[in-house]
Amino acid sequence: MTQCINSLAQIAQKYDAIIFDQWGVLHDGSCAYAGAIDCLVGLAEAGHSLSVLSNSGKRAAPNAKRISDMGFSNGLFNQIMTSGEALWHDIYQGKIAQDDALAWAEGLRIELTDLHNAQAVLLMGLPDAAKLADWQPVLDQAFAADLPIYCSNPDQHSPRADGLVISAGALARAYSQRSGQLIYYGKPHRPVFQALSASLKAQRVLMVGDSLDHDIAGAQALGWDSVLIQKGLYASAFSNADHDIVLKTLLKDRACQPPTYSIEQLQ
């Protein structure tokens, strides 16, 4: 049964490492959530190991800058791992034979080209105002050419200050429903968790996230405990409703197992 808590400090001493999702947990894409910075500073000052694990198609460095620009000191985190970082390293190590894309591909022996000449598609993210219908011609062309799509952000929606926006995972899902070749990097899939876990060397790990499908399910697959943030992806569902009923409904709809803990927001 999921235990409701009022602060992470209540349970932090049980764990060797605490890992945080980004959007919906630390910030809304524009600014840090109220109390989030103070919460992490308090945990760090108490000696807890803190890291970030994000379904971002970009590499770790630009995400570290994004978080820092929102007021989270670089010194708070032992490591920042993204799905884009994990994918980059697998390509670099030979495991897988945008203005943003150009920066991401630096150091790799790959050539970025137009879709007509491509051997694969890298799907990192979508503009905030994106609509699936706008990208249908791209999916049609990729499917006709039997191109594999490497999706480094499986999130289908992402929280913003004014609500949810469609994310790259929604486009990837549409491609997979047509039986297109699709390779995911990011939560809940194991590569990004393993990439971070290998460097943590921690036995007792706690994952803090706002997605049952990605953060919580991925953590459970590795045997980690988890905390569900209510005021993130499911903010509208939990708003002014009974917590247990909402959680039970969400778990049933997503065929997920319950998180270890649940908390209103990072505090």
Disulfide bonds with the S-S distance in Angstrom:
none
